[in-house]
Amino acid sequence: MEDLYCKIFINTNLSIDILTENISNFLSLEYDKYFSIKGDLFTIDVRKNKEFEEENSKTLIDGFLYYRYFLDMDLSDYYRKEEYKLIVGKLMEFLWGEGYLVVASCDFENELPNRGGYNKNIN
């Protein structure tokens, strides 16, 4: 069975509150005090990255690992996996549109827009 967990690294100077609100508004879903967003198809946990390091996020080849935040995103209904992948892709496009640096790390990242954002130049 395909692993559909996806970790999406995000770099922005926004607070976790505003980032979570922006994501929940885009998805038309509510979030709780733990910055978790639950839909009938997936769950998203917005997390501060304990590995965050501003300099490394800009200079290292795998700098996305040091971005300020990440999303833990997982599928709730395996039979709707293609729909889930589309939502992950649309969420990433929304985040890029907001000007955030975004990179996905998951088994299906090559199926996502811009191959999950690895080496995507946003300027």
N, C-alpha and C positions, 0 to 999 in steps of 0.2 A: 504494500500500500504506500502510495506517495506521501511524503512528509510535506504538509502544507503550512507549517509554522513559518512566519516571516518576521525578520527583525529589520526594521527600517530606521536607519540612522538619520538624524535631522540636526542641522546646525542653524541656529537662529539666536538672536539676542533677546527674543521675547521670553517672558516668564512662562513657566509650565502651565499656569492657569490660562493665560491667553492662548497659548499653543493648543491646549486641550479644547478650549472653547471654539477656536477656529475649526479644528478637525470635527468636533461634534456638530457644529453648524453645517459644515459641508455635507456630512453624512445624515443630517436631520435626525440625530439621536442625542439622547441625554447622557451626561457623564456624572459619575459620583465623586465623593470627596477624596477618593483614592486615585482619581484621574483615569478611571476605567470607563470604557464605552462598550456597551453591549447591544448587539443587534440580534436578530433571529438567525443570522448567517455566520457571524463572527464576533470575536471579542478583541478589543484593543486596550492595552495598558500603556499609558504614556509614562515614560520613566526618565529620570535624570541619569545620565551616564556617569557612573563613578570613575570611569577612566578619562573623563573630559580633561583635555589639555589643549588650550587655544593654539599654542605654537605647533604642536604635533598635528593638529587637525588641518593646518595650512601647509605644512612642509613635507610630511611623510607621504609616500606613495599610497599607503593604506590609511591615510589621515582620517577617513570617515569613521574609523574605529574610535576616534577621540572626539567626535562631535558631542555637543552639549546634551542632546536627548536621543532616545530611541523609542520606537514603538514595538511592543510585543504584540504580534497579530496572529490570531489562530482561527481556523475554521471550526464552526460548530456543527455543520451538516455536510459530511463528506460527499454526499450525492449531488451537492451543488458547487462542486469545486471549480468549475469553469466560470460560474457567476462570481465566485469569490475572487478568482484571479483578475477578473475584469475590474472589480471594485478596488483591489489593491493597486492596479495600474492607474485607475482614475484618481485615487487618492494621491498617488505620487505626482501625477500631472498637476493636480490642484496645489500641492505643496511647492512644486517648482514654480508654478504660476504666482505664488505668493512671494517668491524670491528666496526661499529656503534652499540650502544645500541638502540634498536627499540622496541616500544610497540604500538599496535593499540588499539584504543578505538572506537568501533562501534557495531552496532546491529548484525553484522555477523562475529565478531572476532573469534568465535569458528570454523568457516569454513576456516579460514586462516591458513597458515603453523604455527606450534607451537602454535596454538590457539591464534594467535595475538601477541605472544611474552611475555605475562604476565608470570613472573617467569622463563623466559628463561635465562639460565646461559651461558654467552658468555665470555669465557676466554681461 
